[in-house]
């Protein structure tokens, strides 16, 4: 029996039942990726990401255990520009605080690999995974490892000349995390038992795919805002620097640099993508209402609309309050949840097709 075969309404096939532990595992991995993103956001907002200046995949699991080891870590941190330019006031106790967040972020990122590979091997031995499923899942494991490498590549950008990490590398790191999260949710949802009801056309698949693309683009744009600390300025809404379209959007030469290096332009782009998503989801909901309502698979749309509005409200609040850690982390987390809902809708659309 095909592992992806739908059961009759109210029933669960043998294959689908055998895949239940796999689905729970995948959803658990997605939740753990979200936890890593949350801790990573705190690490960024507390400017802790450069506190560990070396990459030790094995021995780095153990933090400093005595005064000599702590002092050695602190001396290494003193050699980078962030300390000499921004944090020369720090005592060892202050350093321990920022060290904790970066160490904890790296620790749980490593643990994600364990949470993946151990159940994966168990499921292989139990023959719960077909070859068609096992290889894509192993690809996700490789993507997770690549994400770890991107993390160190990002950190290394702030160890010699910059006082923080490169916004380009931060965007690559966060976007890769969003792709991993989305892929885990998509595979898990695709393995759900039972039939999904509703009329689905290529239009629905295309428009939902575009919505997902916009959400991913917005996550990447948000990373540039974070990388440039662009949210610390222009803390008014709906006007920005006293205007709907502020002056100075393209003061850098060449012009393309403004899109990624001008804090004013980067925040403006983030706002514009948010407005585009609100307008687009509003149009999708209106169109669906005209075409038959929200029964069956299309019940995802109003839920996504609610999350979009909550996300906009949270973003505006984060901006007006000059990026408090709690709101900023919530804003980032809700963006991932929005991506998760959207890809779940897309997975169900494809199951109907």
Secondary structure, DSSP 4 states (H G I P E B T S, - for coil): --TTPPPPTT---HHHHHTHHHHHHHHHHHHHHHHHHHHHHHHHHTT-TTS--S--TTGGGSPP-SHHHHHHHHHHHTTSHIIIII-TT--HHHHHHHHHHHHHHHHHHHHHHHHHHHHHHHHHHTT-S-HHHHHHHHHHHHHHHHHHHHHHHHHHTTTTT-SS--HHHHHHHHHHHHHHHHHHHHHHHHT--S---S---HHHHHHHHHHHHHHHHHHHHHHHHHHTTGGGS---SSSBTTBSS-S-TT-SSSGGGHHHH-HHHHHHHHHHHHHHHHHHHHHHHHHHHHHT-S-GGGGHHHHHHHHHHHHHHHHHHHHHTT--HHHHHHHHHHHHHHHHHHHHHHHHHHHH-
